[in-house]
Amino acid sequence: MHPLVMAEVRASLLTDEAWERLTHAPIGNSGPAAWQRLGDVLDAAAQGAAWPKPPAAR
């Protein structure tokens, strides 16, 4: 992972609970879940909000 991306992840997830939530995020390396916006996923993990929906298939 690029160092700037890792720095943003660390800055966004300040608590153990946020890191724990991130481990359960509905993201993946293929299919619609692979196209989640990182910022949206990090915000949901940090805030305890609902996970964002994957973008619509084209």
C-alpha positions as CSV (number, residue, x, y, z in Angstrom):
1,M,0.0,0.0,0.0
2,H,1.3,3.5,-0.9
3,P,2.6,5.3,2.2
4,L,0.3,8.3,1.7
5,V,-2.8,6.0,1.6
6,M,-1.6,4.2,4.7
7,A,-1.2,7.5,6.5
8,E,-4.7,8.5,5.6
9,V,-6.1,5.2,6.8
10,R,-4.2,5.6,10.1
11,A,-5.4,9.2,10.5
12,S,-9.0,8.1,9.9
13,L,-9.1,5.2,12.2
14,L,-8.2,6.5,15.6
15,T,-9.8,3.9,17.8
16,D,-9.5,0.2,18.2
17,E,-13.3,0.0,17.6
18,A,-12.8,1.7,14.2
19,W,-10.1,-0.7,13.2
20,E,-12.3,-3.6,14.3
21,R,-15.2,-2.4,12.2
22,L,-12.9,-2.0,9.2
23,T,-12.0,-5.7,9.5
24,H,-15.7,-6.5,8.9
25,A,-16.2,-4.0,6.1
26,P,-18.0,-5.3,3.0
27,I,-15.1,-4.7,0.7
28,G,-13.3,-7.0,-1.6
29,N,-10.7,-7.4,-4.4
30,S,-13.3,-8.3,-7.1
31,G,-16.8,-7.5,-8.1
32,P,-18.9,-4.5,-7.1
33,A,-17.3,-4.5,-3.6
34,A,-13.9,-3.8,-5.1
35,W,-15.2,-0.4,-6.3
36,Q,-16.1,1.1,-2.9
37,R,-14.6,4.5,-2.3
38,L,-11.9,4.3,0.4
39,G,-13.0,7.5,2.1
40,D,-16.6,6.3,2.4
41,V,-15.5,3.0,3.9
42,L,-13.1,4.7,6.4
43,D,-15.8,7.2,7.4
44,A,-18.3,4.4,8.1
45,A,-15.7,2.5,10.1
46,A,-14.7,5.6,12.1
47,Q,-18.2,6.8,12.8
48,G,-19.9,3.5,13.3
49,A,-22.3,4.4,10.4
50,A,-23.9,2.0,7.9
51,W,-21.6,0.7,5.2
52,P,-21.8,2.4,1.9
53,K,-23.5,0.5,-0.9
54,P,-21.3,-0.6,-3.8
55,P,-21.7,1.5,-7.0
56,A,-24.2,0.2,-9.5
57,A,-23.0,-2.1,-12.2
58,R,-22.6,-0.7,-15.7
